[in-house]
Amino acid sequence: MQITEMIEAVQKKLKIEVDGKAGTETWGAIYAAIVKPSINGIDPGLAISKVDDRSERNIATLLPEVQPLARALVQKAAANSSPLLYRS
């Protein structure tokens, strides 16, 4: 089995668009499927949802597989009222 076929099989299993490319949607779906209950108290459905525009611009520069983790970090910091979120 080739890598493209493996990715397609994962996409079919996760019921997302099947294109054989491991893009943002694929990594997000894999992340949500594997990290079910929470990451340090953050619901994985929330962890992969969009955050504020400024953070999203920075997160967009990261590899797709770490983008959900970056969103989780921003959300966890916001939940704890971290002053790091308010730097200009």
DSSP file (Angstrom, degrees, kcal/mol; ACC not computed):
  #  RESIDUE AA STRUCTURE BP1 BP2  ACC     N-H-->O    O-->H-N    N-H-->O    O-->H-N    TCO  KAPPA ALPHA  PHI   PSI    X-CA   Y-CA   Z-CA
    1    1 A M              0   0    0      0, 0.0     2,-0.1     0, 0.0     0, 0.0   0.000 360.0 360.0 360.0 130.6    0.0    0.0    0.0
    2    2 A Q     >  -     0   0    0      1,-0.1     4,-2.1     4,-0.0     3,-0.2  -0.413 360.0-107.8 -82.4 161.5    1.3    3.4   -1.0
    3    3 A I  H  > S+     0   0    0      1,-0.2     4,-2.6     2,-0.2     5,-0.2   0.871 119.7  54.6 -58.8 -39.2    1.2    6.5    1.3
    4    4 A T  H  > S+     0   0    0      1,-0.2     4,-2.5     2,-0.2    -1,-0.2   0.908 108.2  49.0 -62.1 -41.4   -1.5    8.1   -0.8
    5    5 A E  H  > S+     0   0    0      2,-0.2     4,-2.2     1,-0.2    -1,-0.2   0.879 110.5  51.4 -65.4 -37.5   -3.7    5.0   -0.4
    6    6 A M  H  X S+     0   0    0     -4,-2.1     4,-2.2     2,-0.2    -2,-0.2   0.923 110.8  47.5 -64.2 -44.2   -3.0    5.0    3.4
    7    7 A I  H  X S+     0   0    0     -4,-2.6     4,-2.7     1,-0.2    -2,-0.2   0.918 111.3  51.2 -63.8 -43.1   -4.1    8.6    3.6
    8    8 A E  H  X S+     0   0    0     -4,-2.5     4,-2.5     1,-0.2    -1,-0.2   0.897 108.7  51.6 -60.4 -40.7   -7.2    7.9    1.5
    9    9 A A  H  X S+     0   0    0     -4,-2.2     4,-2.3     2,-0.2    -1,-0.2   0.905 111.1  47.5 -63.4 -41.5   -8.1    5.0    3.8
   10   10 A V  H  X S+     0   0    0     -4,-2.2     4,-2.3     2,-0.2    -2,-0.2   0.924 111.5  50.8 -64.7 -44.3   -7.8    7.2    6.9
   11   11 A Q  H  X>S+     0   0    0     -4,-2.7     5,-2.2     1,-0.2     4,-0.5   0.902 110.6  48.8 -61.5 -41.7   -9.9   10.0    5.3
   12   12 A K  H ><5S+     0   0    0     -4,-2.5     3,-1.0     1,-0.2    -1,-0.2   0.934 111.4  49.9 -62.4 -45.2  -12.6    7.5    4.4
   13   13 A K  H 3<5S+     0   0    0     -4,-2.3    -2,-0.2     1,-0.3    -1,-0.2   0.873 113.5  45.3 -61.4 -38.4  -12.6    6.1    7.9
   14   14 A L  H 3<5S-     0   0    0     -4,-2.3    -1,-0.3    -5,-0.1    -2,-0.2   0.459 110.3-124.8 -86.5  -1.2  -12.9    9.6    9.4
   15   15 A K  T <<5 +     0   0    0     -3,-1.0     2,-0.2    -4,-0.5    -3,-0.2   0.918  65.8 127.5  58.4  48.7  -15.6   10.6    6.9
   16   16 A I  S   <S-     0   0    0     -5,-2.2    -1,-0.2    -6,-0.1    -2,-0.1  -0.734  72.4 -56.7-122.1 176.0  -13.8   13.6    5.5
   17   17 A E        -     0   0    0     -2,-0.2     2,-0.8     1,-0.1     3,-0.2  -0.296  53.2-138.1 -56.3 130.2  -12.9   14.6    1.9
   18   18 A V        +     0   0    0      1,-0.2    -1,-0.1     2,-0.1   -10,-0.1  -0.826  52.1 131.8 -97.3 107.9  -10.9   11.9    0.3
   19   19 A D        -     0   0    0     -2,-0.8    -1,-0.2     2,-0.2   -11,-0.1   0.383  68.4-117.5-132.8  -2.7   -8.0   13.4   -1.7
   20   20 A G  S    S+     0   0    0      1,-0.2     2,-0.4    -3,-0.2   -13,-0.2   0.583  79.3 113.7  76.3   8.6   -5.0   11.4   -0.6
   21   21 A K        -     0   0    0    -14,-0.1     2,-1.8   -13,-0.1    -1,-0.2  -0.950  66.8-135.5-116.9 133.3   -3.3   14.5    0.8
   22   22 A A        +     0   0    0     -2,-0.4     2,-0.1    -3,-0.1   -14,-0.0  -0.567  50.0 151.2 -87.0  77.3   -2.6   14.9    4.5
   23   23 A G     >  -     0   0    0     -2,-1.8     4,-2.6    41,-0.1     5,-0.2  -0.104  62.8 -70.9 -94.5-164.9   -3.8   18.5    4.8
   24   24 A T  H  > S+     0   0    0      1,-0.2     4,-2.6     2,-0.2     5,-0.2   0.889 129.7  50.4 -58.3 -45.4   -5.2   20.6    7.6
   25   25 A E  H  > S+     0   0    0      2,-0.2     4,-2.3     1,-0.2    -1,-0.2   0.913 112.2  48.0 -61.9 -42.5   -8.6   18.9    7.6
   26   26 A T  H  > S+     0   0    0      2,-0.2     4,-2.6     1,-0.2     5,-0.2   0.947 113.8  45.3 -64.2 -49.7   -7.0   15.4    7.7
   27   27 A W  H  X S+     0   0    0     -4,-2.6     4,-2.6     1,-0.2    -2,-0.2   0.895 113.2  51.2 -63.4 -39.1   -4.7   16.3   10.6
   28   28 A G  H  X S+     0   0    0     -4,-2.6     4,-2.5    -5,-0.2    -1,-0.2   0.906 111.5  47.2 -63.1 -41.6   -7.5   18.0   12.5
   29   29 A A  H  X S+     0   0    0     -4,-2.3     4,-2.0    -5,-0.2    -2,-0.2   0.890 112.7  49.0 -67.6 -39.7   -9.8   14.9   12.1
   30   30 A I  H  X S+     0   0    0     -4,-2.6     4,-2.1     2,-0.2     5,-0.3   0.939 112.3  49.0 -63.1 -46.5   -7.0   12.6   13.2
   31   31 A Y  H  X S+     0   0    0     -4,-2.6     4,-2.8     1,-0.2    -2,-0.2   0.935 112.0  47.6 -58.1 -49.2   -6.3   14.7   16.2
   32   32 A A  H  < S+     0   0    0     -4,-2.5    -1,-0.2     1,-0.2    -2,-0.2   0.852 113.0  49.7 -63.0 -34.9   -9.9   14.9   17.2
   33   33 A A  H  < S+     0   0    0     -4,-2.0     3,-0.3    -5,-0.2    -1,-0.2   0.838 118.4  37.2 -73.7 -32.9  -10.3   11.1   16.7
   34   34 A I  H  < S+     0   0    0     -4,-2.1     2,-1.3     1,-0.2    -2,-0.2   0.884 113.9  51.7 -87.7 -41.5   -7.2   10.3   18.8
   35   35 A V  S  < S+     0   0    0     -4,-2.8    -1,-0.2    -5,-0.3    -2,-0.1  -0.538  75.1 158.7 -96.8  67.5   -7.4   12.9   21.6
   36   36 A K        +     0   0    0     -2,-1.3     9,-0.2    -3,-0.3    -1,-0.2   0.978  58.1  31.1 -64.4 -74.8  -11.0   12.2   22.6
   37   37 A P  S    S-     0   0    0      0, 0.0     2,-0.3     0, 0.0    -1,-0.1   0.927 117.5 -57.3 -62.1 -52.0  -11.8   13.4   26.1
   38   38 A S        -     0   0    0      5,-0.2     2,-0.6     6,-0.1     5,-0.2  -0.981  28.4-118.8-176.3 165.5   -9.6   16.4   26.5
   39   39 A I  B >  S-A   42   0A   0      3,-2.0     3,-1.7    -2,-0.3    -4,-0.0  -0.955  99.3 -32.5-117.4 107.0   -6.1   17.9   26.5
   40   40 A N  T 3  S-     0   0    0     -2,-0.6     3,-0.1     1,-0.3    -1,-0.1   0.889 129.9 -40.4  47.2  45.0   -5.5   19.3   30.0
   41   41 A G  T 3  S+     0   0    0      1,-0.2     2,-0.5     0, 0.0    -1,-0.3   0.460 111.2 121.7  89.3  -0.1   -9.2   20.1   30.3
   42   42 A I  B <   -A   39   0A   0     -3,-1.7    -3,-2.0     4,-0.0    -1,-0.2  -0.867  64.9-124.8-101.0 126.5   -9.8   21.4   26.8
   43   43 A D    >>  -     0   0    0     -2,-0.5     4,-2.4    -5,-0.2     3,-0.8  -0.491  17.8-133.4 -63.9 130.4  -12.4   19.6   24.7
   44   44 A P  H 3> S+     0   0    0      0, 0.0     4,-1.2     0, 0.0    -1,-0.1   0.804 105.6  60.0 -62.0 -27.9  -10.7   18.4   21.5
   45   45 A G  H 34 S+     0   0    0     -9,-0.2     4,-0.2     1,-0.2     3,-0.1   0.889 111.7  40.1 -63.7 -37.1  -13.6   19.8   19.4
   46   46 A L  H X4 S+     0   0    0     -3,-0.8     3,-1.3     1,-0.2    -1,-0.2   0.854 107.1  64.2 -75.4 -35.8  -12.8   23.2   20.9
   47   47 A A  H 3< S+     0   0    0     -4,-2.4    25,-0.2     1,-0.3    -2,-0.2   0.769 107.9  41.1 -63.0 -25.7   -9.1   22.7   20.6
   48   48 A I  T 3< S+     0   0    0     -4,-1.2    -1,-0.3    -5,-0.2    -2,-0.2   0.420  94.4 102.5-103.4   2.7   -9.3   22.5   16.8
   49   49 A S  S <  S-     0   0    0     -3,-1.3    -3,-0.0    -4,-0.2    -4,-0.0  -0.451  85.8 -83.7 -79.9 160.4  -11.8   25.3   16.4
   50   50 A K        -     0   0    0     -2,-0.1     2,-0.1     1,-0.1    -1,-0.1  -0.229  43.4-162.4 -62.7 149.1  -10.7   28.7   15.2
   51   51 A V        -     0   0    0      1,-0.3    -1,-0.1    -3,-0.1     5,-0.1  -0.347  46.6 -36.7-113.5-161.6   -9.3   31.2   17.7
   52   52 A D     >  -     0   0    0     -2,-0.1     4,-2.6     1,-0.1    -1,-0.3  -0.175  61.0-111.1 -62.5 156.9   -8.8   35.0   17.5
   53   53 A D  H  > S+     0   0    0      1,-0.2     4,-2.1     2,-0.2     5,-0.2   0.873 114.9  51.9 -58.6 -43.1   -7.7   36.4   14.1
   54   54 A R  H  > S+     0   0    0      1,-0.2     4,-1.5     2,-0.2    -1,-0.2   0.935 113.0  44.7 -62.0 -46.6   -4.3   37.5   15.2
   55   55 A S  H  > S+     0   0    0      1,-0.2     4,-3.1     2,-0.2     5,-0.2   0.903 110.0  56.0 -64.0 -40.4   -3.5   34.0   16.6
   56   56 A E  H  X S+     0   0    0     -4,-2.6     4,-2.2     1,-0.2    -1,-0.2   0.876 103.3  54.6 -61.2 -37.4   -4.9   32.3   13.5
   57   57 A R  H  < S+     0   0    0     -4,-2.1     4,-0.4     2,-0.2    -1,-0.2   0.909 113.9  41.7 -62.3 -40.1   -2.6   34.3   11.3
   58   58 A N  H >< S+     0   0    0     -4,-1.5     3,-1.3     1,-0.2     4,-0.3   0.906 112.9  52.5 -72.2 -41.8    0.4   33.0   13.3
   59   59 A I  H >< S+     0   0    0     -4,-3.1     3,-1.9     1,-0.3    -2,-0.2   0.844  98.5  66.3 -62.7 -33.6   -1.0   29.5   13.6
   60   60 A A  T 3< S+     0   0    0     -4,-2.2    -1,-0.3     1,-0.3    -2,-0.2   0.716  94.2  59.8 -61.6 -20.3   -1.4   29.4    9.8
   61   61 A T  T <  S+     0   0    0     -3,-1.3    -1,-0.3    -4,-0.4    -2,-0.2   0.574  92.5  87.8 -84.0  -8.8    2.4   29.5    9.5
   62   62 A L  S <  S-     0   0    0     -3,-1.9     5,-0.1    -4,-0.3    -3,-0.0  -0.422  94.7 -85.2 -86.7 162.4    2.8   26.3   11.5
   63   63 A L    >>  -     0   0    0      1,-0.1     3,-1.7    -2,-0.1     4,-1.0  -0.404  42.6-116.7 -61.1 142.7    2.8   22.7   10.1
   64   64 A P  T 34 S+     0   0    0      0, 0.0     3,-0.5     0, 0.0    -1,-0.1   0.830 111.9  59.8 -53.8 -35.6   -0.8   21.4    9.8
   65   65 A E  T 34 S+     0   0    0      1,-0.2     4,-0.2     2,-0.1    -2,-0.0   0.716 109.9  41.3 -71.1 -18.7   -0.2   18.7   12.4
   66   66 A V  T <> S+     0   0    0     -3,-1.7     4,-2.2     2,-0.1    -1,-0.2   0.544  90.9  87.5-102.5  -8.4    0.7   21.2   15.1
   67   67 A Q  H  X S+     0   0    0     -4,-1.0     4,-2.3    -3,-0.5     5,-0.2   0.906  87.8  50.7 -59.0 -44.0   -2.0   23.8   14.3
   68   68 A P  H  > S+     0   0    0      0, 0.0     4,-2.2     0, 0.0    -1,-0.2   0.887 110.4  51.0 -61.8 -35.4   -4.6   22.1   16.6
   69   69 A L  H  > S+     0   0    0     -4,-0.2     4,-2.2     2,-0.2    -2,-0.2   0.887 108.6  50.8 -68.0 -38.1   -2.1   22.0   19.4
   70   70 A A  H  X S+     0   0    0     -4,-2.2     4,-2.3     2,-0.2    -1,-0.2   0.905 110.2  49.9 -64.9 -40.9   -1.4   25.7   19.0
   71   71 A R  H  X S+     0   0    0     -4,-2.3     4,-2.6     1,-0.2    -2,-0.2   0.905 109.5  51.8 -63.3 -40.1   -5.1   26.4   19.1
   72   72 A A  H  X S+     0   0    0     -4,-2.2     4,-2.7   -25,-0.2    -2,-0.2   0.902 108.7  51.2 -61.8 -40.3   -5.4   24.3   22.3
   73   73 A L  H  X S+     0   0    0     -4,-2.2     4,-2.5     2,-0.2    -2,-0.2   0.926 110.9  47.3 -62.4 -45.7   -2.6   26.3   23.8
   74   74 A V  H  X S+     0   0    0     -4,-2.3     4,-2.3     1,-0.2    -2,-0.2   0.917 114.6  47.1 -62.0 -43.3   -4.2   29.6   23.0
   75   75 A Q  H  X S+     0   0    0     -4,-2.6     4,-2.3     2,-0.2    -2,-0.2   0.892 112.2  49.2 -67.8 -39.3   -7.6   28.4   24.4
   76   76 A K  H  X S+     0   0    0     -4,-2.7     4,-1.2     2,-0.2    -2,-0.2   0.914 112.0  49.0 -65.5 -42.2   -6.0   27.0   27.5
   77   77 A A  H  <>S+     0   0    0     -4,-2.5     5,-2.7     1,-0.2     3,-0.3   0.908 111.5  49.5 -63.2 -41.7   -4.1   30.3   28.1
   78   78 A A  H ><5S+     0   0    0     -4,-2.3     3,-1.5     1,-0.2    -1,-0.2   0.892 107.3  54.6 -64.1 -39.4   -7.3   32.3   27.6
   79   79 A A  H 3<5S+     0   0    0     -4,-2.3    -1,-0.2     1,-0.3    -2,-0.2   0.788 112.8  43.7 -64.5 -26.4   -9.2   30.0   30.0
   80   80 A N  T 3<5S-     0   0    0     -4,-1.2    -1,-0.3    -3,-0.3    -2,-0.2   0.243 113.3-118.9-101.2  11.6   -6.5   30.8   32.6
   81   81 A S  T < 5 -     0   0    0     -3,-1.5    -3,-0.2     1,-0.2    -2,-0.1   0.892  41.3-168.5  52.1  46.2   -6.5   34.6   31.8
   82   82 A S    > < -     0   0    0     -5,-2.7     3,-1.3     1,-0.1     4,-0.2  -0.456  23.2-143.9 -66.9 130.0   -2.8   34.4   30.7
   83   83 A P  G >  S+     0   0    0      0, 0.0     3,-1.5     0, 0.0    -1,-0.1   0.668  92.8  79.0 -68.2 -14.4   -1.3   37.9   30.3
   84   84 A L  G >  S+     0   0    0      1,-0.3     3,-0.9     2,-0.2    -2,-0.0   0.759  84.3  62.4 -64.4 -23.4    0.7   36.4   27.4
   85   85 A L  G <  S+     0   0    0     -3,-1.3    -1,-0.3     1,-0.2    -7,-0.0   0.665  98.5  56.0 -75.1 -14.9   -2.3   36.7   25.2
   86   86 A Y  G <  S+     0   0    0     -3,-1.5    -1,-0.2    -4,-0.2     2,-0.2   0.229  74.2 119.6-108.3  14.9   -2.5   40.5   25.5
   87   87 A R    <         0   0    0     -3,-0.9    -3,-0.0     1,-0.1     0, 0.0  -0.524 360.0 360.0 -76.5 147.3    1.0   41.5   24.3
   88   88 A S              0   0    0     -2,-0.2    -1,-0.1     0, 0.0    -3,-0.0   0.431 360.0 360.0-100.9 360.0    1.1   43.7   21.3
